[in-house]
Amino acid sequence: MSERAVRLAQAGGPEVMQIQAVEVGDPGPGEVRIRQRAAGLNFIDIYQRSGVYNLPMPSGLGMEGAGIVEAVGEGVTHLKPGYRVAYASNPIGAYATARVLPARCVVRLPESLSFEQGAAMMLKGLTVQYLLRKTLPQGGLQAGDFVLFHAAAGGVGLIACQWAKALGLRLIATAGSDAKCELALRHGAAVAINYQRDNFADRVKEITGGEGVKVVYDSVGASTFEGSLACLRAFGLMVSFGNASGVVPPVPIGALAAKGLYLTRPSLFQHLSSREATQAMADELFSMVHNGSVKIEVEQRYALDDVQQAHRDMESRSTTGASILLLN
Ligand SMILES: NC(=O)c1ccc[n+]([C@@H]2O[C@H](COP(=O)([O-])OP(=O)(O)OC[C@H]3O[C@@H](n4cnc5c(N)ncnc54)[C@H](OP(=O)(O)O)[C@@H]3O)[C@@H](O)[C@H]2O)c1
């Protein structure tokens, strides 16, 4: 039976995404076939579609989804047909009604979570897990510490606001409008700065009494990088994990010297290198949702046929929180 999937023949604007009929075969050894209910929309999809990150063409798109297992290949023991599952992983190709992928990337979705939530939380929630729990400054983070989190009203951002609050951190949010700042505050940010209007580095200095923050989590990239370094206190950690405004130009290493700063450029997919690591991170995310610390809300839903509009909305900064594609 043929399925429907987004395919790209080359990199470019949203119009390069075309829906095509595709054949999805049986899973091979170590693989699983999933009938997908929903796929997550993520900013990484935009980097890949537009050519900021190079994909071998032709290609599918999408790295996050949820659905029901239809078939498992030889050697797969943790999943069975009929299981509800979710994932954030390579290979690319989540914008599809059904797909085959390595079973080690796929976890069972707790009954209490909908497929929509599964598709909205895996890539974004596991990212927040590794950022706030594993990407830490010297001496770690303690309750009461200030951290700065850019684009805090976005998909990753709203989960980070909630998780940081549960850890007792004082998360200083930035966002591109007053309404987005309000949203970040409602999700647990201690303070919010509209960085389209105010100089965020000056505001952070005021808020922290001149000291600066222990960590900056910066996914905005080119337009914020320099200001972010200025927000850090001595021996602080700069976490550059995205480039929504453009790729960060090469950094002269001496820029870190005055304050003895640490700089890292992490990727979720390094953290998901084994089935055990993926499951452990997912278990922690699911427990944060179960105990009520983190609520997973879907702010924008799109039909597969409207995928081009979904990308236009994300790129133009008109979305907040998580966006998903509805598939079956
Ligand atoms: N390295 C990793 O492991 C990893 C994993 C997941 C996500 N990420 C990164 O985390 C970021 C958030 O991902 P997401 O999927 O949740 O997206 P998102 O935050 O929902 O959307 C990106 C946000 O970036 C802000 N932004 C600032 N300048 C922008 C510009 N010039 N153009 C477009 N947006 C701009 C916008 O918020 P404002 O209007 O409020 O500024 C926009 O809503 C992305 O950069 C993504 O690549 C990295």
The ligand as a MOL file (V3000), in Angstrom:
LIG
                    3D

  0  0  0     0  0            999 V3000
M  V30 BEGIN CTAB
M  V30 COUNTS 48 52 0 0 0
M  V30 BEGIN ATOM
M  V30 1 N 21.2100 21.4580 19.3990 0
M  V30 2 C 20.1460 20.7620 19.7350 0
M  V30 3 O 20.2680 19.6650 20.2740 0
M  V30 4 C 18.7780 21.3060 19.4830 0
M  V30 5 C 17.6570 20.4930 19.6840 0
M  V30 6 C 16.3900 21.0600 19.5170 0
M  V30 7 C 16.2580 22.3930 19.1350 0
M  V30 8 N 17.3740 23.1240 18.9180 0 CHG=1
M  V30 9 C 17.2710 24.5540 18.5530 0
M  V30 10 O 16.4480 25.1940 19.5060 0
M  V30 11 C 15.7610 26.2600 18.8820 0
M  V30 12 C 14.2790 26.1480 19.2020 0
M  V30 13 O 13.7240 25.1010 18.4330 0
M  V30 14 P 12.1570 24.9980 18.2270 0
M  V30 15 O 11.9500 23.9370 17.2140 0
M  V30 16 O 11.5070 24.9100 19.5450 0 CHG=-1
M  V30 17 O 11.7940 26.3950 17.5290 0
M  V30 18 P 11.0180 27.6460 18.1510 0
M  V30 19 O 11.7340 28.1120 19.3830 0
M  V30 20 O 9.5890 27.3100 18.2910 0
M  V30 21 O 11.2090 28.7230 17.0110 0
M  V30 22 C 12.4020 29.4450 16.9080 0
M  V30 23 C 12.2890 30.7970 17.6050 0
M  V30 24 O 13.5100 31.4850 17.4680 0
M  V30 25 C 13.2710 32.8590 17.6240 0
M  V30 26 N 14.0230 33.6520 16.6500 0
M  V30 27 C 14.9100 34.6170 16.9560 0
M  V30 28 N 15.3870 35.1790 15.8600 0
M  V30 29 C 14.7990 34.5680 14.8160 0
M  V30 30 C 14.8780 34.7500 13.4090 0
M  V30 31 N 15.6850 35.6770 12.8450 0
M  V30 32 N 14.1160 33.9700 12.6050 0
M  V30 33 C 13.3130 33.0300 13.1440 0
M  V30 34 N 13.1940 32.8240 14.4850 0
M  V30 35 C 13.9250 33.5900 15.3110 0
M  V30 36 C 11.7650 33.0830 17.4550 0
M  V30 37 O 11.2220 33.4020 18.7530 0
M  V30 38 P 11.1140 34.9560 19.1760 0
M  V30 39 O 10.1830 35.6030 18.2030 0
M  V30 40 O 10.5780 34.9070 20.5540 0
M  V30 41 O 12.4910 35.5080 19.0860 0
M  V30 42 C 11.2640 31.7350 16.9860 0
M  V30 43 O 9.9490 31.4910 17.3910 0
M  V30 44 C 16.1010 26.2120 17.3970 0
M  V30 45 O 17.1530 27.0960 17.1340 0
M  V30 46 C 16.5620 24.7780 17.2310 0
M  V30 47 O 17.4000 24.5990 16.1530 0
M  V30 48 C 18.6250 22.6120 19.0740 0
M  V30 END ATOM
M  V30 BEGIN BOND
M  V30 1 1 1 2
M  V30 2 2 2 3
M  V30 3 1 2 4
M  V30 4 1 4 5
M  V30 5 2 4 48
M  V30 6 2 5 6
M  V30 7 1 6 7
M  V30 8 2 7 8
M  V30 9 1 8 9
M  V30 10 1 8 48
M  V30 11 1 9 10
M  V30 12 1 9 46
M  V30 13 1 10 11
M  V30 14 1 11 12
M  V30 15 1 11 44
M  V30 16 1 12 13
M  V30 17 1 13 14
M  V30 18 2 14 15
M  V30 19 1 14 16
M  V30 20 1 14 17
M  V30 21 1 17 18
M  V30 22 2 18 19
M  V30 23 1 18 20
M  V30 24 1 18 21
M  V30 25 1 21 22
M  V30 26 1 22 23
M  V30 27 1 23 24
M  V30 28 1 23 42
M  V30 29 1 24 25
M  V30 30 1 25 26
M  V30 31 1 25 36
M  V30 32 1 26 27
M  V30 33 1 26 35
M  V30 34 2 27 28
M  V30 35 1 28 29
M  V30 36 1 29 30
M  V30 37 2 29 35
M  V30 38 1 30 31
M  V30 39 2 30 32
M  V30 40 1 32 33
M  V30 41 2 33 34
M  V30 42 1 34 35
M  V30 43 1 36 37
M  V30 44 1 36 42
M  V30 45 1 37 38
M  V30 46 2 38 39
M  V30 47 1 38 40
M  V30 48 1 38 41
M  V30 49 1 42 43
M  V30 50 1 44 45
M  V30 51 1 44 46
M  V30 52 1 46 47
M  V30 END BOND
M  V30 END CTAB
M  END
